[in-house]
Amino acid sequence: MLLAFVDAPELGISDIHRRTGLDKSVVHRIVRSAVAHGFLVQNPRTRSYSVGLRAWEIGRGYGGADRVVALATPVLEELSKEHQVTCYLGRLDDLEIVYLALIDSPGPIRIVQEVGSRVPATTTAVGRALLAELDDAELHRRIDGRVAPADQERLLAKIAESRAVGTAVNRGEFTTGVASVGALVPSTTTPEPIGISAAFLLFDDNEGMWTSLPPAVQEAAARIARDLDGRPVSRKDQR
């Protein structure tokens, strides 16, 4: 039921009923219990409900994300400053990427996604980089019947390219006029695959990015993995 609040700061009983499909009597019982345990709080003025402190505390218990963000942020800040790009850190969740952190470009034009937002893995550079790390059986389990045949053929070709070169690219498929380069963070200590990407505008003046950015993103991903795992960067990390 808490998922009903992902994009809504406050919901009434009828709102929760519509969003979840649960019977109103069931919603009432769950809400009473959630309020009693601190997962929801009620606004005395509107009588609507919002997510409570207990839910936030449990979310904070996902300490792995905090550590990853803390270690990745200085590396991404350096990458962003050196190449004038917007940098993202994300993890794969089925066929979506959840952004854990972002570093705005120091330039005058910003490319913004909210931390915590979800974007399609199939059309983003970091998403394709992480999908490329799945074995074929798991990849097809996720995309068969959910990605149109023509789109699937193109996606598999891009994933094959990513596997060959170690980075994935997006040439405006997700946001028109915005390109990005993504790579897996080859850590052995994260519970789920994570990756980074660097985004820039598709101007003629930026054409050189396709040469300079992929190795820089790959190197940054390897550095983050080194910091997470407490080990030197190996040649495999930089492949």
N, C-alpha and C positions, 0 to 999 in steps of 0.2 A: 504493500500500500504506500510506503514512503516514496516509491518511484513516481507516484502521482504528483509529488511536490518538486520534481526536478526543475521544471520551468515555470513554477508558480509560487510566489512567496506566501500566499494564503489561499486556503480552499475551505469551502463550507461542506457540509455533509452531502448535499446534492452534487457538488462539484466532484467530490471523491467518488461518489456512486457512479457518475457518468464516466469518469476516467478509468475506473477499475472494473466496472461491470458487476461489482458486488451488490447484493441486495442491501437496501438501506438499513435494515435491522442488523445485518452483519457489520456494515460500516460503523454503525453506532457502537456496537460492542467493541470492535477493534480500536476505535478512536478513544473510547473511555479507558481502555487498558493502556493505550499508547500515552495518553495524558498522565495517567497515574504513575507511569514509569519514566516520564520525562522525555519521551520520544517526540511528542507533540505538545504544543502549548496553545491555549485558546486566547484570542484577542477579546477582552471583555466588551469592547465597543462594537466590533463587527460580528462577534460570535463565531468567526472563522478560525481556522487552525493553521499553524505554521510549524516547521520542523524545530524540535526542541534541543536543548543542550546535550542530552544523553546521546542523540544521534550524532551530533558533532564530535563528542568524545570518542565514540566508536570509530568514526571516520578517521580521527586523529590516530587511532590505533594502527592504521595502515602505515606503520613506521617505515617500511621499505621505500615507499614513495618519497618520504621526507629525505631520507638519506640519498637517494638517487638524485633528487632535485638539488640538494646541497652540493653534491660533488660535481654535478653536470653544469651548474650555473656558471661558475667562473670560466669553464672551457667554452661554453656557448657565448659568453660575453666577449671573450677574446676573438672567437670566430666572427661574431657579428661586427665587431669594431674593425677588424682587419679587412673584411670583404664587403662591408656596408650592406649586410643582409639581415633579415628577420629570422631568428633561429627558434626552433621548436624541439621539445622533448616529448615523446609520446609512447604509449604502450598499446599493444594490439589486444582488442577485445572482440573476438569472433571476426566480423568483417568491418569493424570500426576502429578508428584510432581515438584514444582519449588523450588529450593534451595535458601533460603534467606541469609544463613550464614553457614560457616563451620569453624571448629577449627581443625587444623592439630594435629595428634598424636605427643606427644613429643618424641616418640621413633624414631629409625633410619629409619623405613619403613613408607612411607606415602601412604594413600589411598585418592586420590584426585578427587573431582568433582568441577567444576567451580560454583561460585555463579551466580545465574541466569539461570543455566542449567536446563533442564527438563529431568526427568527420569520416567519410567513407574511406576505407583502406584501399579500395580498388582504384581510386582516382588521385591519390596523394602520393608523394614521393616516399615519405616515411612509411606509409601503409604498404606500398609495393615492396619496399625493402624488407619489411617484416614478413609479409606473405611469402617472399622468396625463400625465407628460412624454414618454412614448413615443408615436410615431405609431401610428395605428390598425392598420397592417399588423403592426408589431412587437408591439403589445399582443395582437392576436389570435393571433399565432404562439406566444406564451407561454401564453395561457389556454385556447385551443381544445383540447378533449379532456382538459383537466386540471382545469378548473373546471366543475362540474355546470351544466347549462343554466339552471336556476332561479337558482343562485348567481351565474352569469355575468351574467344580466340585472340583478340587483341591483348587482353590482360595476360594471358599465358605467354605470349610473345615478349611482352615487356618484363615479365617475371624471369623468363629464360635469359634475357639480356642482363637483368640485374644479377642473377646468379653468376653470370660469366665475368662481370666487371666489378662486382662488389658494391655498387651503388645503384640507386633507382632515381629516375628523373620524372618530372611532371612538367609538361610544356603547355600549361594553360588549360588542362582538361578539367581541373577543379574550379579554379577562378580565372576567368578570361583576363589575359594580360599579365598573369603572375606565373612564374616558373619556380621550380624548387628541385633541390638535390637531397636525397635521403640515404641514410645508411643505418644498418644494425649496429647497436652497441654490443660488441661480442663478449658480454660478461657471463660468467658462470655462476654468479651469486644472486641474480634477480629471479624472482619466482615466475615471471612471465617476460616474453621478449620486449625489449624497449629499443627505441631508435631515435635518431635526431634528423632534422632536416633544416635546410637553409633556403629561404625564399627571396626572390628578387623580381623586379619588374622586367617584362620582355621588351626592353628598348634595344635599338640597334647598338647603342653604346655599350650594352651589357653582354654582347655576343661572346666576349672573351671569358665570361663566367663559366661557359661549358667546358673550358679547358682548366681553369684555375680552381673552380669550386669543388668538383668531385674528389680530388685527392685531399683537399683541405677538410671536407666533411668527414671523409674516411679516417683521416688522422685524428680529428677531434673525437670521433666515436671510439677509436682505439684508446685514446687518452682517458676518456671517461671509464672505459672498461678496466683499464689499468688501476685507476683510483678505486673503483668499486671492488676489484678482486685483490688489490694489494700485490700486484705482480708486474713485471716488466712487460712492455708491449711486444708481442711476438710478430713474426712475419705473417702468420695466419690472420692476426687482427687487422693487418694493413693490406690484406689481399684485395 
